[in-house]
Amino acid sequence: MSTAPRRIAIFGATSRIATEAARLWLARGVNLVLIARNAERLRMLDDDLVLRGGGLAEVNVVTADLGEPEALPALWTSLIERFPDLDAVLIAHGTLPNQRRCEADPEVMLEAMRVNALSAMALLTAIANDFEARGSGTIGVIGSVAGDRGRRNRYVYGAAKGMLALFLQGLRTRLHEKGVRVITIKPALVTTPMTQDFDRQGPLWSRPERVARGIVRAFGGRGNVVYLPWFWRPVTWAIHLIPEGIFKRLALAR
Amino acid sequence: MPTSWNRLPQVRHARLIDWRDRDAALPVSATPVLAWGNGRSRGDVCLNDGGTLLLTGGMDRLIAFDRVSGVLECETGLTLGDALRFCMPQGWMLPVVPGTQFVTVGGAIANDVHGRNHHHAGNFGRHVLSIELARSTGERVRVGPDREPELFAATVGGLGLTGLMTHVRLQLVPVSNAFLLTENVAFRHLDEFWELDARLGSHWPYTVARIDGLARGSRLGRGVFLAGRHAPPQPAGVRLPLWRDASRSVPLDLPSWMLNRYSVRALNSMYRWVAGRRGRRLQHYQTALFPLDRVQDWNRLYGRSGFFSYQCVLPHASARDGIRTLLRRTAASGQGSFLATLKTFGELPSPGMLSFPRPGVTLALDFLNHGSRTQRLLSDLDDVVAGAGGALYPAKDARMSVTMFRRGFPQWERFAGFVDPAFSSTFWRRINP
């Protein structure tokens, strides 16, 4: 159960973290199917990986808009028909919505939910049925520590990631007895384009390469919910223990 | 939070942008722009206080590689270490590498870095076939030795000021395997170094000496001479030593009192004793060429207050006296650095207008930041360098004077004409008050 995948589909493959993870898997001889929206970026990544892989593993790319949940089950069907040996999936797509705009405009808020939660859940529903029927497979989804507790300046993103985490929790229990693994990956502060407007100072920030190493390790390990880096588990747990009456007054809650 | 490797100066940037697309148009920015690769220069050439940094670490894709001719096309955020991990197994090597593999290709060109094989291969810029440059006018220019040679000469060693280098073509050199044949020879004083350098330099393509910066008197300039060449193909049946990445990192900032004249003296003696005893052997390129990379975050050994690097080059005519005086002043100050580096540059010309390597001898020192005490010592050293007709290395500078820069880089005015008006750096503003 804890072996490296043979062929993995990575959704949102051109993101910084997913790219680094793809390179690591490639070096281990894992075949890659990369799905992303931007065809040009995908082509650049394809060139890079084909060169780095040096024929060690297969790289295939598929351009698709991952922000349209309704279209994703069909996308998955086409993928699994083309690559019947797909035995692992990493769902890495998502955006950091502008919280103020989400507060001002329900449409923007709903769009944030579609991109960050509903699209992954639509995809997972299709994947889960296939893997369940087959009785094997590994599913990893990038969530966020932002989904562990609602905070003033990030609660729309947090709610999407929190919804995703609950969905995965149930899915994990359902698929566990069928031999399918579900990993919830929770990075925290990572220096990627998504967070470039943050004040990225201090020791809590980590580089995308480090998070990618953690993801690849998690696929080969046995964990269910993986915090990256590891110290975020006790940190979020401690934050979780603060009573709401106190939490809402804290700077931490912002 | 982007810094430079020596943690000096500490500045704040107005805006940081993760830059990943080589084809994207430059950002519209009210403040001056500068690319920041991996922050391994030791001073302010990679900083832009109050300005915008384009963080190019994510623009690190390989684009094409010709296994027959050894031409590698890649984006500029790729580190030399990643490039080596890619090309070495295929029998190709970067023609020039500095003392660390954690610099980016863009940084290596912007600072026109050199390595232990300078007397053999020249500096990094000599092996750059072409550079794609995004200028703030919106134009894209491909420059090379044979295309827009003037802009190319400004860009190589141009400290990132002529625009954003997005991707480049490099000429690699063939090697038989990932190993070097190395030989260490201990020497007792400077005169022995000159003798060794003259004797070994001609037939070892990689040479450098590590000097005990605290040794005085008759031991002044004692150290270990490190020579190397790429290992020949190994006969069938010969097993190359196994190599595994055993790097360790420094987990926290050491308090600055821990690096004092006694601990550094002990470390230097220990190094000389250990390294000086090693004769000829086969070494993996990682250990042979990047020994310091095995201690990740070694800059933390110098603590929070950071350190000053000081690298100068003196022309041959004045080198012997000049180096002696520099080492004497350093040793007398008691601020001697852990393992100074001494190296004779070759005669191969540098393509860049602001390239640092030139015929002569280069000495590199690191000093813990003791504030004004260190500043005074460095000014003292400046007098020697200026008197000897030498120059300081911008990539390792956080304090050189305007006069020092202009004397060391007589083409600076010509260079200034090629600077992209939207680009600047803390270094550039300091040197052009």
Interface residues (C-beta under 8 A of the other chain):
Chain A: R16 T19 E40 R41 M44 L45 D47 D48 L51 R52 G54 T191 T192 P193 Q196 R200 Q201 G202 W205 P208
Chain B: M1 L16 I17 D18 R20 D21 R22 D23 L55 G58 R61 L62 I63 A64 F65 F86 P89 Q90
